Amino acid sequence: MAKTGKKSLLFQPNSINNIEEYIRFAQKKGKSSGLKIRISYTHNSGLSLNVSGPKDKINLFEHQMRAFIDELED
């Protein structure tokens, strides 16, 4: 059985318009992976995703999220 864990991911979006896309993607991937995600946004620190669940799924989620953001901002 995979170990469970928690991880905080911080993203500083280039455009305020992309935040909704980030949130939708995070919710969709989190739900399909069985992760619990708490989302918050502040202008100073950016988008914060607090993810909890199996560590291997958290790491995969982080890589997918970073790839999605890189693709969206290019």
C-alpha positions in Angstrom: 0.0 0.0 0.0 1.3 3.5 -0.9 2.2 5.9 1.9 -0.1 8.8 2.3 1.2 12.3 2.5 0.5 16.0 2.1 2.1 18.6 -0.2 1.6 22.3 -0.9 2.0 23.4 -4.5 2.4 27.1 -5.3 1.9 28.6 -8.7 2.3 32.2 -9.8 0.1 32.6 -12.9 1.2 35.0 -15.7 -2.3 35.9 -16.4 -5.3 36.3 -14.1 -7.5 34.7 -16.8 -5.7 31.4 -16.5 -6.5 30.8 -12.8 -9.9 29.4 -13.6 -8.4 26.9 -16.1 -5.8 25.9 -13.4 -8.5 25.3 -10.9 -10.7 23.3 -13.2 -7.7 21.1 -14.3 -6.6 20.6 -10.7 -10.2 19.6 -9.6 -10.6 17.2 -12.5 -7.2 15.5 -12.0 -7.6 15.4 -8.2 -11.0 13.8 -8.4 -9.9 11.1 -11.0 -6.8 10.3 -8.9 -8.6 10.1 -5.5 -6.7 13.1 -4.1 -8.1 15.7 -1.7 -7.3 19.2 -2.8 -7.8 22.5 -1.0 -7.4 25.5 -3.3 -6.8 29.1 -2.3 -5.6 32.2 -4.2 -4.1 35.4 -3.0 -2.7 38.1 -5.1 0.6 38.2 -3.2 1.4 34.5 -3.1 -0.5 33.2 -6.1 -2.5 29.9 -6.4 -2.0 27.4 -3.6 -3.0 23.8 -3.9 -2.8 21.7 -0.7 -2.9 18.1 -1.9 -3.3 15.0 0.3 -3.4 11.3 -0.6 -1.0 8.6 -1.8 2.5 10.0 -2.3 2.9 8.5 -5.8 -0.3 10.0 -7.0 0.6 13.4 -5.5 3.9 13.4 -7.4 2.2 12.4 -10.6 -0.4 15.2 -10.0 2.3 17.7 -9.5 4.0 16.8 -12.8 0.7 16.9 -14.7 -0.1 20.2 -13.2 3.2 21.8 -14.1 3.0 20.4 -17.7 -0.5 21.8 -18.1 0.6 25.2 -16.8 3.7 25.3 -19.0 1.5 24.4 -22.0 -1.2 27.0 -21.2 1.3 29.8 -20.7 3.3 29.2 -23.9 
